[in-house]
Structures are given as structure tokens and as C-alpha cells.
Amino acid sequence: MTTLSTTDSGPARTRPPVPTDLPPRVSLADAWSQTLGFASRAIKKMFRNPEQFSDVTVQPLLFTAMFAFIFGGAISGDVASYLPIMIPGILAMTCLTACMATGVQLREDMDTGVFDRFRSLPVARIAPLAGPMVADLLRYAIAGSLTFAAGMAMGYRPGGGAAGVLAALALVVLTGWSLSWAFTYIGTIARSAQSVQGISMMVLFPLTFLSNAFVPVDTLPGWLQGFVRVNPISHVVSAVRDLANTGSVTAEVGWALLGCAVVVAIFAPLSVRSYQRER
């Protein structure tokens, strides 16, 4: 009986060393700084493509004039009486439209491959998504300011004064930023910018027109009033009316802020997770 033994004639194989100096987690301060960096990129992109401002410059002026003169006499008897009801509704509609553009532009950037480079950078995972949304705060502020300006030019006089108007504008901007997380999530799961726009329109129109944005709730059918009263856009519109028209902070303001927090808590993690899985 013989025993066979094998020996390695070549050099001994060794495992690669396990790295012990892994980079630490991104701190909150670094994540905020990186988010501002991506926001700066988005703002530069906006100013190099001025047509991106059309939905927050031309649209508020067009919708304010159109809805006031078409529906003012039928709903409130005259345009001046309809403006305190309509202006907050136009603000909500413009805010949702601007949020929809956020998802469309995100999908276009992802299709060009630029976000593949962002994934390879040592930055916080949320920074490439949150940066453009911070930049979009400028768009929401422009849309809200022009809507108020157009309404005042047509005779709208907010009873809440300058403080009420500024508080209402701040609430609209916050609402736009919160809702943009939902459209950002749609942008990460849709296959094309056209599909993002189609899905967003199906969300936009029911939320806007099945609310108290343009007509009093009591004039609607009974079966529809229940949905309108729980529609989060209705709470935002009511809160903006209370702030701008009377300068009072009511329970509707609290419900609107709670709704914004819920939307961010749900769709921000979903957007980041979907963005990480996108290849």
C-alpha cells in the first residue's frame, strides 16, 4: 500500500487582507452639505434651461385669470367674491404641477446615466434625491408669489395682511416639498419620463378637482363630500385660506402639517430604497 501526497509547486496563495479602515457613515452635517451641493447643481441647470420655469411663471398667471373670469360669476356671483376662495386653490394646483415636474426631470436624469455616477460617489444616499428637491423650493416660492400677485392685481385683498400671506406662502412651499417625495418615488419606479407624467396626472387631477379648491363642499353631492373632506389637499387649501384671508392659525393648519409629515415619512424612505435598486 502506497500513500500519495500532493504538494504545491507554485507560490502559496494568500487571501487578500480584510480592510479595517472602512469609511465611516456620513454624518448629518456632511449629508446636508452634500445635499446643498446637488441643489446648487440643480439650480444651475434650471437657469441654463429657462423653460423649466414655465410651469411656475406662466401657468399661475394663466390659471388665475382663467378660473376667475370663467367660474367667478357662476360660483360666487362676481370675480371679487370668488378670489378669496380661488387663490388658495390655484396655489395648491400650481404646487402639485410643480411637484410632478420634479419626478419627470428625475426620470430624465436617471435615463441619461448621470445618476450612475452619483451612486459611485462617497455621499449620502439621500443627497442626490434631496438636492434637486431643495432647489425646487425656489420654483414653489416663485409660483406662490406670482399667484398672490395676480390675485391682488385682480382685486384680491388678503385679510390676514402681510404676515398671513407669508405664512400661507411658507405652508404652500412646505407642502410642495413634501409632496415632491411622492412624485420622486414615481420617478424612480417608472420606466420613462412619459410614464411618470401619465401616472402623475392621474394623481394630480383627482387630488386637485375632488377637493374644496374651487367650489364649496356643500354644493357637491353627498357621496362626494366625504372624500373631499378627507382629501389632504382640502386641508391644505383650508389652511391657506385661514392664514391668508383671516390671519388665524386654525386646526386645518395642524392637519396640513401632519399630512406633510406623513407623506415625507412614507415616500422619502421608499424613494431612497428604489433609487438604490435602480440600475
MIDOSE-1310 file (N, C-alpha, C; in nm, 2 decimals, decimal comma, always signed):
residues 279
mttl	+0,09/-0,12/+0,00/+0,00/+0,00/+0,00/+0,09/+0,12/+0,00; +0,06/+0,21/-0,09/+0,14/+0,33/-0,10/+0,05/+0,45/-0,07; +0,11/+0,56/-0,02/+0,04/+0,68/+0,01/+0,09/+0,79/-0,09; -0,01/+0,85/-0,15/+0,02/+0,96/-0,25/+0,01/+1,09/-0,17
sttd	+0,10/+1,18/-0,19/+0,10/+1,31/-0,13/+0,11/+1,41/-0,24; +0,04/+1,52/-0,23/+0,05/+1,63/-0,33/+0,11/+1,75/-0,26; +0,19/+1,82/-0,33/+0,25/+1,95/-0,28/+0,23/+2,05/-0,39; +0,22/+2,18/-0,35/+0,21/+2,29/-0,44/+0,35/+2,33/-0,49
sgpa	+0,36/+2,33/-0,62/+0,48/+2,36/-0,68/+0,50/+2,51/-0,70; +0,38/+2,58/-0,71/+0,38/+2,73/-0,73/+0,38/+2,80/-0,60; +0,38/+2,93/-0,61/+0,38/+3,02/-0,49/+0,25/+3,00/-0,41; +0,26/+3,01/-0,28/+0,15/+2,99/-0,19/+0,04/+3,10/-0,21
rtrp	-0,08/+3,06/-0,22/-0,19/+3,15/-0,23/-0,23/+3,21/-0,10; -0,25/+3,34/-0,10/-0,29/+3,41/+0,02/-0,42/+3,49/+0,00; -0,50/+3,50/+0,10/-0,62/+3,58/+0,09/-0,59/+3,73/+0,09; -0,66/+3,80/+0,02/-0,64/+3,95/+0,03/-0,67/+4,00/+0,17
pvpt	-0,60/+4,09/+0,22/-0,63/+4,14/+0,35/-0,76/+4,21/+0,37; -0,83/+4,18/+0,48/-0,96/+4,24/+0,50/-0,94/+4,38/+0,55; -1,00/+4,48/+0,48/-0,98/+4,62/+0,51/-1,04/+4,65/+0,65; -0,96/+4,71/+0,73/-1,00/+4,75/+0,86/-1,03/+4,90/+0,88
dlpp	-1,00/+4,98/+0,77/-1,02/+5,12/+0,78/-1,14/+5,16/+0,69; -1,26/+5,09/+0,70/-1,37/+5,12/+0,62/-1,42/+5,27/+0,65; -1,47/+5,34/+0,54/-1,51/+5,47/+0,57/-1,62/+5,48/+0,66; -1,63/+5,58/+0,75/-1,73/+5,59/+0,84/-1,86/+5,64/+0,78
rvsl	-1,97/+5,62/+0,85/-2,10/+5,66/+0,79/-2,10/+5,81/+0,78; -2,18/+5,86/+0,68/-2,18/+6,00/+0,65/-2,26/+6,07/+0,76; -2,20/+6,17/+0,82/-2,26/+6,25/+0,93/-2,38/+6,33/+0,88; -2,46/+6,38/+0,97/-2,58/+6,46/+0,93/-2,53/+6,59/+0,87
adaw	-2,42/+6,65/+0,92/-2,37/+6,77/+0,87/-2,31/+6,75/+0,73; -2,24/+6,64/+0,70/-2,19/+6,61/+0,57/-2,31/+6,58/+0,47; -2,41/+6,51/+0,52/-2,52/+6,49/+0,43/-2,59/+6,62/+0,39; -2,60/+6,71/+0,48/-2,67/+6,84/+0,45/-2,58/+6,92/+0,35
sqtl	-2,45/+6,91/+0,37/-2,36/+6,98/+0,28/-2,36/+6,92/+0,14; -2,37/+6,79/+0,13/-2,37/+6,73/+0,00/-2,51/+6,75/-0,07; -2,61/+6,76/+0,01/-2,74/+6,79/-0,04/-2,74/+6,93/-0,10; -2,68/+7,03/-0,03/-2,67/+7,16/-0,09/-2,59/+7,17/-0,22
gfas	-2,49/+7,08/-0,22/-2,41/+7,07/-0,34/-2,49/+7,03/-0,46; -2,57/+6,92/-0,44/-2,66/+6,88/-0,55/-2,77/+6,98/-0,58; -2,81/+7,06/-0,48/-2,91/+7,16/-0,50/-2,85/+7,27/-0,59; -2,72/+7,31/-0,56/-2,65/+7,41/-0,65/-2,65/+7,36/-0,79
raik	-2,62/+7,23/-0,81/-2,61/+7,18/-0,95/-2,75/+7,19/-1,01; -2,86/+7,16/-0,94/-2,99/+7,17/-1,00/-3,03/+7,31/-1,03; -2,99/+7,41/-0,94/-3,02/+7,55/-0,97/-2,95/+7,60/-1,10; -2,83/+7,56/-1,11/-2,75/+7,60/-1,23/-2,82/+7,54/-1,36
kmfr	-2,87/+7,42/-1,34/-2,93/+7,35/-1,46/-3,06/+7,42/-1,49; -3,13/+7,47/-1,39/-3,26/+7,55/-1,41/-3,23/+7,67/-1,49; -3,13/+7,75/-1,45/-3,10/+7,88/-1,52/-3,05/+7,86/-1,66; -2,99/+7,75/-1,68/-2,94/+7,72/-1,82/-3,05/+7,67/-1,91
npeq	-3,16/+7,63/-1,85/-3,28/+7,58/-1,92/-3,40/+7,66/-1,87; -3,41/+7,79/-1,91/-3,52/+7,87/-1,85/-3,66/+7,82/-1,87; -3,68/+7,73/-1,97/-3,81/+7,68/-2,00/-3,86/+7,59/-1,88; -3,77/+7,55/-1,79/-3,82/+7,47/-1,68/-3,90/+7,56/-1,58
fsdv	-3,89/+7,69/-1,60/-3,97/+7,78/-1,51/-4,11/+7,81/-1,57; -4,14/+7,76/-1,68/-4,27/+7,80/-1,75/-4,39/+7,75/-1,66; -4,38/+7,64/-1,60/-4,49/+7,59/-1,52/-4,51/+7,66/-1,39; -4,41/+7,74/-1,35/-4,43/+7,82/-1,22/-4,43/+7,97/-1,25
tvqp	-4,42/+8,01/-1,38/-4,43/+8,15/-1,41/-4,56/+8,18/-1,50; -4,57/+8,11/-1,61/-4,68/+8,14/-1,70/-4,81/+8,07/-1,64; -4,80/+7,95/-1,59/-4,92/+7,87/-1,55/-4,99/+7,94/-1,44; -4,93/+7,99/-1,33/-5,01/+8,06/-1,23/-5,09/+8,18/-1,28
llft	-5,03/+8,26/-1,36/-5,10/+8,37/-1,42/-5,21/+8,33/-1,51; -5,19/+8,23/-1,59/-5,30/+8,19/-1,68/-5,41/+8,12/-1,61; -5,38/+8,04/-1,51/-5,49/+7,97/-1,44/-5,57/+8,07/-1,35; -5,50/+8,16/-1,29/-5,57/+8,26/-1,20/-5,67/+8,34/-1,28
amfa	-5,62/+8,39/-1,40/-5,72/+8,47/-1,48/-5,83/+8,39/-1,54; -5,79/+8,27/-1,58/-5,89/+8,18/-1,65/-6,00/+8,14/-1,55; -5,96/+8,08/-1,44/-6,06/+8,04/-1,34/-6,14/+8,15/-1,28; -6,08/+8,27/-1,26/-6,15/+8,38/-1,20/-6,26/+8,43/-1,29
fifg	-6,23/+8,45/-1,42/-6,33/+8,51/-1,51/-6,43/+8,40/-1,56; -6,40/+8,28/-1,56/-6,49/+8,17/-1,61/-6,59/+8,13/-1,50; -6,53/+8,10/-1,38/-6,61/+8,05/-1,27/-6,66/+8,15/-1,17; -6,60/+8,27/-1,17/-6,63/+8,36/-1,06/-6,77/+8,40/-1,05
gais	-6,83/+8,43/-1,17/-6,97/+8,47/-1,17/-7,07/+8,36/-1,14; -7,03/+8,24/-1,18/-7,12/+8,13/-1,16/-7,12/+8,07/-1,02; -7,01/+8,08/-0,95/-7,00/+8,03/-0,82/-7,02/+8,13/-0,71; -6,96/+8,25/-0,72/-6,97/+8,35/-0,62/-7,05/+8,47/-0,66
gdva	-7,09/+8,48/-0,78/-7,17/+8,60/-0,82/-7,08/+8,70/-0,89; -6,96/+8,72/-0,85/-6,87/+8,81/-0,92/-6,72/+8,76/-0,89; -6,63/+8,82/-0,97/-6,49/+8,78/-0,96/-6,43/+8,81/-0,82; -6,46/+8,93/-0,77/-6,40/+8,98/-0,65/-6,44/+8,89/-0,53
sylp	-6,56/+8,84/-0,53/-6,61/+8,75/-0,42/-6,55/+8,61/-0,43; -6,51/+8,57/-0,56/-6,46/+8,44/-0,58/-6,31/+8,43/-0,55; -6,24/+8,54/-0,56/-6,09/+8,54/-0,54/-6,05/+8,48/-0,41; -6,11/+8,52/-0,29/-6,06/+8,46/-0,17/-6,08/+8,30/-0,16
imip	-6,17/+8,25/-0,24/-6,19/+8,11/-0,24/-6,09/+8,04/-0,34; -6,07/+8,11/-0,45/-6,00/+8,05/-0,56/-5,85/+8,06/-0,55; -5,79/+8,17/-0,50/-5,65/+8,18/-0,49/-5,58/+8,07/-0,42; -5,63/+8,03/-0,30/-5,57/+7,91/-0,23/-5,58/+7,79/-0,32
gila	-5,69/+7,77/-0,39/-5,70/+7,65/-0,48/-5,60/+7,65/-0,59; -5,58/+7,77/-0,65/-5,47/+7,78/-0,76/-5,34/+7,76/-0,70; -5,31/+7,80/-0,58/-5,18/+7,77/-0,51/-5,16/+7,62/-0,50; -5,26/+7,55/-0,46/-5,25/+7,40/-0,44/-5,23/+7,34/-0,58
mtcl	-5,30/+7,38/-0,68/-5,29/+7,32/-0,81/-5,15/+7,35/-0,87; -5,10/+7,47/-0,86/-4,97/+7,50/-0,91/-4,86/+7,42/-0,84; -4,88/+7,40/-0,71/-4,78/+7,33/-0,63/-4,78/+7,18/-0,67; -4,89/+7,12/-0,70/-4,89/+6,98/-0,74/-4,83/+6,97/-0,88
tacm	-4,86/+7,07/-0,97/-4,80/+7,06/-1,10/-4,65/+7,07/-1,10; -4,60/+7,16/-1,01/-4,45/+7,17/-1,00/-4,39/+7,05/-0,94; -4,46/+6,98/-0,85/-4,41/+6,86/-0,79/-4,40/+6,75/-0,90; -4,50/+6,75/-0,99/-4,50/+6,65/-1,10/-4,38/+6,67/-1,19
atgv	-4,34/+6,79/-1,21/-4,22/+6,82/-1,29/-4,09/+6,76/-1,22; -4,09/+6,76/-1,09/-3,98/+6,71/-1,02/-3,96/+6,56/-1,05; -4,06/+6,48/-1,05/-4,05/+6,34/-1,09/-4,01/+6,32/-1,23; -4,06/+6,40/-1,32/-4,03/+6,38/-1,46/-3,88/+6,41/-1,49
qlre	-3,83/+6,52/-1,43/-3,69/+6,56/-1,45/-3,60/+6,46/-1,39; -3,64/+6,40/-1,28/-3,56/+6,30/-1,21/-3,54/+6,18/-1,30; -3,66/+6,13/-1,36/-3,65/+6,02/-1,45/-3,56/+6,05/-1,57; -3,57/+6,17/-1,63/-3,49/+6,20/-1,74/-3,34/+6,20/-1,70
dmdt	-3,30/+6,25/-1,59/-3,16/+6,24/-1,54/-3,12/+6,10/-1,52; -3,20/+6,01/-1,47/-3,17/+5,87/-1,45/-3,15/+5,80/-1,58; -3,23/+5,84/-1,68/-3,22/+5,77/-1,81/-3,09/+5,81/-1,88; -3,04/+5,93/-1,86/-2,92/+5,97/-1,92/-2,79/+5,91/-1,86
gvfd	-2,81/+5,85/-1,74/-2,69/+5,78/-1,68/-2,62/+5,86/-1,58; -2,66/+5,99/-1,56/-2,58/+6,07/-1,47/-2,59/+6,02/-1,33; -2,70/+5,96/-1,29/-2,72/+5,91/-1,16/-2,64/+5,79/-1,13; -2,59/+5,72/-1,23/-2,50/+5,61/-1,21/-2,37/+5,66/-1,16
rfrs	-2,33/+5,77/-1,20/-2,20/+5,83/-1,14/-2,23/+5,87/-1,00; -2,35/+5,93/-0,97/-2,37/+5,97/-0,83/-2,37/+5,85/-0,74; -2,41/+5,73/-0,78/-2,40/+5,62/-0,69/-2,26/+5,58/-0,65; -2,17/+5,61/-0,74/-2,03/+5,57/-0,71/-1,96/+5,67/-0,62
lpva	-2,02/+5,79/-0,59/-1,96/+5,89/-0,51/-1,98/+5,85/-0,36; -1,88/+5,89/-0,28/-1,89/+5,87/-0,13/-1,98/+5,97/-0,07; -2,11/+5,97/-0,10/-2,20/+6,07/-0,05/-2,32/+6,00/+0,01; -2,40/+6,07/+0,09/-2,52/+6,02/+0,15/-2,61/+5,97/+0,04
riap	-2,68/+5,86/+0,06/-2,77/+5,81/-0,04/-2,88/+5,90/-0,07; -2,93/+5,98/+0,02/-3,04/+6,07/+0,00/-3,00/+6,20/-0,07; -2,87/+6,23/-0,07/-2,83/+6,36/-0,12/-2,86/+6,38/-0,27; -2,84/+6,29/-0,36/-2,88/+6,31/-0,50/-3,02/+6,33/-0,52
lagp	-3,11/+6,28/-0,44/-3,25/+6,30/-0,45/-3,30/+6,43/-0,38; -3,25/+6,45/-0,26/-3,29/+6,57/-0,18/-3,24/+6,70/-0,24; -3,12/+6,69/-0,31/-3,06/+6,82/-0,36/-3,15/+6,89/-0,46; -3,20/+6,82/-0,57/-3,29/+6,88/-0,66/-3,42/+6,93/-0,60
mvad	-3,47/+6,86/-0,49/-3,59/+6,90/-0,43/-3,57/+7,03/-0,34; -3,45/+7,04/-0,29/-3,42/+7,17/-0,22/-3,42/+7,28/-0,32; -3,36/+7,26/-0,44/-3,36/+7,36/-0,54/-3,50/+7,39/-0,59; -3,59/+7,30/-0,59/-3,73/+7,32/-0,63/-3,80/+7,41/-0,54
llry	-3,75/+7,43/-0,41/-3,82/+7,53/-0,32/-3,83/+7,67/-0,39; -3,73/+7,70/-0,47/-3,73/+7,83/-0,54/-3,84/+7,83/-0,64; -3,87/+7,72/-0,71/-3,98/+7,72/-0,80/-4,11/+7,73/-0,73; -4,13/+7,67/-0,62/-4,26/+7,68/-0,54/-4,28/+7,82/-0,49
aiag	-4,17/+7,88/-0,45/-4,18/+8,02/-0,40/-4,22/+8,12/-0,51; -4,16/+8,10/-0,63/-4,20/+8,18/-0,74/-4,34/+8,16/-0,78; -4,39/+8,04/-0,79/-4,53/+8,01/-0,83/-4,63/+8,07/-0,73; -4,60/+8,05/-0,60/-4,69/+8,11/-0,50/-4,69/+8,26/-0,50
sltf	-4,58/+8,32/-0,51/-4,57/+8,47/-0,52/-4,64/+8,53/-0,64; -4,63/+8,46/-0,75/-4,69/+8,51/-0,87/-4,85/+8,49/-0,86; -4,89/+8,39/-0,80/-5,03/+8,36/-0,78/-5,09/+8,47/-0,69; -5,03/+8,50/-0,58/-5,08/+8,61/-0,50/-5,07/+8,74/-0,57
aagm	-4,97/+8,77/-0,64/-4,96/+8,89/-0,72/-5,07/+8,91/-0,82; -5,09/+8,80/-0,89/-5,20/+8,81/-0,99/-5,34/+8,83/-0,93; -5,36/+8,76/-0,82/-5,49/+8,78/-0,75/-5,50/+8,92/-0,70; -5,40/+8,98/-0,64/-5,41/+9,12/-0,59/-5,43/+9,22/-0,71
amgy	-5,37/+9,19/-0,82/-5,39/+9,27/-0,94/-5,53/+9,27/-0,99; -5,60/+9,16/-0,96/-5,74/+9,14/-1,00/-5,84/+9,19/-0,89; -5,79/+9,23/-0,77/-5,87/+9,28/-0,67/-5,88/+9,21/-0,54; -5,79/+9,10/-0,53/-5,79/+9,02/-0,41/-5,72/+9,10/-0,30
rpgg	-5,78/+9,11/-0,18/-5,72/+9,18/-0,07/-5,72/+9,08/+0,05; -5,61/+9,02/+0,08/-5,60/+8,92/+0,19/-5,62/+8,99/+0,32; -5,72/+8,94/+0,40/-5,75/+8,99/+0,53/-5,64/+8,96/+0,63; -5,56/+8,86/+0,61/-5,45/+8,83/+0,70/-5,33/+8,92/+0,70
gaag	-5,33/+9,01/+0,60/-5,21/+9,10/+0,59/-5,09/+9,03/+0,54; -4,98/+9,11/+0,55/-4,85/+9,05/+0,50/-4,81/+8,93/+0,58; -4,83/+8,93/+0,71/-4,79/+8,81/+0,79/-4,87/+8,69/+0,75; -5,00/+8,70/+0,72/-5,08/+8,59/+0,68/-5,04/+8,54/+0,55
vlaa	-5,01/+8,63/+0,45/-4,97/+8,59/+0,32/-4,84/+8,51/+0,32; -4,74/+8,57/+0,40/-4,61/+8,50/+0,41/-4,63/+8,36/+0,47; -4,71/+8,35/+0,58/-4,74/+8,22/+0,64/-4,80/+8,12/+0,54; -4,90/+8,17/+0,47/-4,96/+8,09/+0,37/-4,87/+8,04/+0,26
lalv	-4,78/+8,13/+0,22/-4,68/+8,10/+0,11/-4,58/+8,00/+0,17; -4,54/+8,01/+0,29/-4,45/+7,91/+0,35/-4,51/+7,78/+0,36; -4,64/+7,77/+0,39/-4,71/+7,64/+0,40/-4,72/+7,58/+0,26; -4,74/+7,66/+0,16/-4,75/+7,61/+0,03/-4,62/+7,55/-0,02
vltg	-4,51/+7,62/+0,01/-4,37/+7,58/-0,02/-4,34/+7,44/+0,05; -4,38/+7,44/+0,18/-4,35/+7,32/+0,25/-4,44/+7,20/+0,20; -4,56/+7,23/+0,16/-4,64/+7,12/+0,10/-4,59/+7,07/-0,03; -4,54/+7,17/-0,11/-4,48/+7,13/-0,24/-4,35/+7,04/-0,22
wsls	-4,27/+7,07/-0,12/-4,15/+6,99/-0,09/-4,19/+6,85/-0,04; -4,29/+6,85/+0,04/-4,34/+6,72/+0,09/-4,40/+6,63/-0,01; -4,49/+6,69/-0,10/-4,55/+6,61/-0,20/-4,45/+6,57/-0,31; -4,34/+6,64/-0,32/-4,25/+6,61/-0,43/-4,18/+6,47/-0,40
waft	-4,18/+6,43/-0,27/-4,12/+6,30/-0,24/-4,21/+6,19/-0,30; -4,34/+6,21/-0,31/-4,43/+6,11/-0,37/-4,40/+6,10/-0,52; -4,38/+6,21/-0,59/-4,36/+6,21/-0,73/-4,21/+6,17/-0,76; -4,12/+6,19/-0,66/-3,99/+6,14/-0,68/-3,99/+5,99/-0,68
yigt	-4,07/+5,93/-0,59/-4,08/+5,78/-0,59/-4,14/+5,73/-0,72; -4,24/+5,80/-0,77/-4,29/+5,76/-0,90/-4,18/+5,77/-1,01; -4,10/+5,87/-1,00/-3,99/+5,89/-1,10/-3,88/+5,77/-1,09; -3,87/+5,71/-0,97/-3,77/+5,61/-0,96/-3,82/+5,47/-1,00
iars	-3,95/+5,45/-1,00/-4,01/+5,32/-1,04/-4,06/+5,32/-1,18; -4,09/+5,43/-1,24/-4,14/+5,44/-1,38/-4,03/+5,41/-1,48; -4,07/+5,37/-1,60/-3,97/+5,33/-1,70/-3,93/+5,44/-1,79; -4,01/+5,55/-1,79/-3,97/+5,66/-1,88/-4,03/+5,79/-1,82
aqsv	-3,99/+5,90/-1,88/-4,04/+6,03/-1,83/-4,18/+6,04/-1,87; -4,22/+5,99/-1,99/-4,36/+6,00/-2,03/-4,45/+5,92/-1,94; -4,41/+5,80/-1,89/-4,49/+5,73/-1,80/-4,50/+5,80/-1,66; -4,40/+5,87/-1,62/-4,40/+5,94/-1,50/-4,51/+6,05/-1,51
qgis	-4,51/+6,12/-1,62/-4,61/+6,23/-1,64/-4,75/+6,17/-1,65; -4,77/+6,06/-1,71/-4,90/+6,00/-1,72/-4,95/+5,96/-1,58; -4,87/+5,89/-1,50/-4,91/+5,85/-1,37/-4,93/+5,97/-1,28; -4,85/+6,07/-1,29/-4,86/+6,19/-1,21/-4,99/+6,26/-1,24
mmvl	-5,03/+6,27/-1,36/-5,16/+6,33/-1,40/-5,28/+6,26/-1,34; -5,27/+6,13/-1,33/-5,38/+6,05/-1,27/-5,39/+6,08/-1,12; -5,28/+6,12/-1,06/-5,28/+6,16/-0,92/-5,32/+6,30/-0,90; -5,27/+6,39/-0,99/-5,29/+6,53/-0,98/-5,43/+6,57/-0,99
fplt	-5,50/+6,53/-1,09/-5,64/+6,57/-1,12/-5,74/+6,53/-1,01; -5,74/+6,41/-0,97/-5,84/+6,37/-0,86/-5,81/+6,45/-0,73; -5,68/+6,46/-0,69/-5,65/+6,54/-0,57/-5,69/+6,68/-0,58; -5,67/+6,74/-0,69/-5,70/+6,89/-0,71/-5,85/+6,92/-0,72
flsn	-5,91/+6,85/-0,82/-6,05/+6,89/-0,85/-6,15/+6,82/-0,76; -6,12/+6,71/-0,70/-6,20/+6,65/-0,60/-6,17/+6,70/-0,46; -6,16/+6,83/-0,45/-6,13/+6,89/-0,32/-6,21/+7,02/-0,31; -6,19/+7,10/-0,21/-6,26/+7,22/-0,19/-6,18/+7,34/-0,25
afvp	-6,09/+7,31/-0,35/-6,01/+7,42/-0,40/-6,08/+7,52/-0,48; -6,19/+7,48/-0,55/-6,26/+7,58/-0,64/-6,40/+7,59/-0,62; -6,46/+7,50/-0,54/-6,61/+7,51/-0,51/-6,63/+7,48/-0,36; -6,73/+7,53/-0,30/-6,77/+7,50/-0,16/-6,81/+7,35/-0,15
vdtl	-6,77/+7,29/-0,04/-6,80/+7,15/-0,03/-6,95/+7,12/-0,02; -7,03/+7,22/+0,03/-7,17/+7,20/+0,05/-7,25/+7,19/-0,08; -7,19/+7,23/-0,19/-7,25/+7,23/-0,32/-7,23/+7,10/-0,39; -7,15/+7,01/-0,34/-7,12/+6,88/-0,40/-7,22/+6,78/-0,36
pgwl	-7,23/+6,67/-0,44/-7,32/+6,56/-0,40/-7,27/+6,50/-0,26; -7,37/+6,44/-0,19/-7,34/+6,39/-0,06/-7,23/+6,28/-0,06; -7,24/+6,19/-0,16/-7,14/+6,08/-0,16/-7,00/+6,13/-0,19; -6,99/+6,25/-0,25/-6,86/+6,31/-0,28/-6,80/+6,39/-0,17
qgfv	-6,89/+6,45/-0,09/-6,84/+6,53/+0,02/-6,75/+6,46/+0,12; -6,78/+6,33/+0,14/-6,70/+6,26/+0,24/-6,55/+6,25/+0,19; -6,53/+6,22/+0,06/-6,40/+6,21/+0,01/-6,33/+6,35/+0,01; -6,40/+6,45/-0,02/-6,34/+6,58/-0,03/-6,30/+6,63/+0,11
rvnp	-6,37/+6,59/+0,21/-6,33/+6,63/+0,35/-6,21/+6,56/+0,40; -6,18/+6,44/+0,35/-6,06/+6,37/+0,40/-5,95/+6,39/+0,30; -5,97/+6,45/+0,19/-5,86/+6,48/+0,09/-5,76/+6,57/+0,15; -5,63/+6,53/+0,16/-5,53/+6,61/+0,22/-5,51/+6,75/+0,15
ishv	-5,54/+6,76/+0,02/-5,53/+6,89/-0,05/-5,64/+6,98/+0,01; -5,76/+6,93/+0,05/-5,86/+7,01/+0,11/-5,81/+7,08/+0,23; -5,74/+7,00/+0,32/-5,69/+7,06/+0,44/-5,58/+7,17/+0,41; -5,50/+7,14/+0,31/-5,40/+7,25/+0,27/-5,47/+7,37/+0,23
vsav	-5,57/+7,36/+0,14/-5,64/+7,47/+0,09/-5,71/+7,55/+0,20; -5,78/+7,48/+0,29/-5,85/+7,54/+0,40/-5,75/+7,61/+0,49; -5,63/+7,55/+0,51/-5,53/+7,62/+0,60/-5,48/+7,75/+0,53; -5,45/+7,74/+0,40/-5,41/+7,86/+0,33/-5,51/+7,97/+0,33
rdla	-5,64/+7,93/+0,32/-5,75/+8,03/+0,33/-5,75/+8,10/+0,47; -5,74/+8,02/+0,57/-5,74/+8,07/+0,71/-5,62/+8,17/+0,73; -5,51/+8,13/+0,68/-5,39/+8,21/+0,71/-5,39/+8,34/+0,62; -5,43/+8,33/+0,49/-5,43/+8,45/+0,41/-5,55/+8,54/+0,43
ntgs	-5,67/+8,48/+0,44/-5,79/+8,56/+0,45/-5,82/+8,62/+0,59; -5,78/+8,55/+0,69/-5,81/+8,59/+0,83/-5,68/+8,61/+0,92; -5,57/+8,55/+0,87/-5,45/+8,55/+0,96/-5,46/+8,47/+1,08; -5,55/+8,37/+1,08/-5,56/+8,28/+1,20/-5,50/+8,15/+1,18
vtae	-5,44/+8,09/+1,28/-5,39/+7,96/+1,28/-5,49/+7,86/+1,34; -5,55/+7,79/+1,25/-5,66/+7,70/+1,29/-5,62/+7,56/+1,29; -5,71/+7,47/+1,33/-5,68/+7,32/+1,33/-5,64/+7,27/+1,19; -5,69/+7,34/+1,08/-5,66/+7,30/+0,95/-5,51/+7,31/+0,92
vgwa	-5,45/+7,41/+0,98/-5,30/+7,43/+0,96/-5,23/+7,31/+1,02; -5,28/+7,26/+1,14/-5,22/+7,15/+1,20/-5,24/+7,02/+1,12; -5,36/+7,00/+1,07/-5,38/+6,88/+0,98/-5,30/+6,89/+0,86; -5,28/+7,01/+0,80/-5,19/+7,02/+0,68/-5,05/+6,98/+0,71
llgc	-5,00/+7,03/+0,82/-4,86/+7,00/+0,86/-4,84/+6,85/+0,89; -4,94/+6,79/+0,96/-4,94/+6,65/+0,99/-4,94/+6,57/+0,86; -5,02/+6,61/+0,76/-5,02/+6,54/+0,63/-4,89/+6,55/+0,56; -4,82/+6,66/+0,57/-4,69/+6,68/+0,51/-4,59/+6,58/+0,57
avvv	-4,59/+6,57/+0,70/-4,50/+6,49/+0,78/-4,53/+6,34/+0,74; -4,65/+6,30/+0,73/-4,68/+6,16/+0,69/-4,63/+6,13/+0,55; -4,65/+6,22/+0,46/-4,61/+6,20/+0,32/-4,46/+6,18/+0,31; -4,38/+6,26/+0,39/-4,24/+6,25/+0,39/-4,19/+6,12/+0,45
aifa	-4,26/+6,09/+0,56/-4,22/+5,97/+0,64/-4,24/+5,84/+0,55; -4,34/+5,84/+0,46/-4,37/+5,73/+0,38/-4,28/+5,72/+0,26; -4,28/+5,83/+0,18/-4,22/+5,83/+0,05/-4,07/+5,86/+0,05; -4,02/+5,93/+0,14/-3,87/+5,95/+0,14/-3,79/+5,82/+0,15
plsv	-3,82/+5,73/+0,25/-3,75/+5,61/+0,25/-3,78/+5,52/+0,13; -3,90/+5,52/+0,08/-3,93/+5,44/-0,04/-3,85/+5,50/-0,16; -3,84/+5,63/-0,17/-3,76/+5,69/-0,28/-3,62/+5,65/-0,28; -3,56/+5,66/-0,16/-3,41/+5,63/-0,15/-3,39/+5,48/-0,18
rsyq	-3,48/+5,39/-0,13/-3,46/+5,25/-0,15/-3,48/+5,21/-0,30; -3,58/+5,27/-0,36/-3,60/+5,25/-0,50/-3,48/+5,30/-0,59; -3,43/+5,42/-0,55/-3,32/+5,48/-0,62/-3,19/+5,39/-0,61; -3,17/+5,33/-0,49/-3,05/+5,24/-0,47/-3,07/+5,11/-0,56
rer	-3,19/+5,07/-0,57/-3,21/+4,94/-0,65/-3,21/+4,97/-0,80; -3,23/+5,09/-0,84/-3,23/+5,12/-0,99/-3,09/+5,10/-1,05; -3,09/+5,03/-1,16/-2,96/+5,00/-1,22/-2,98/+5,03/-1,37
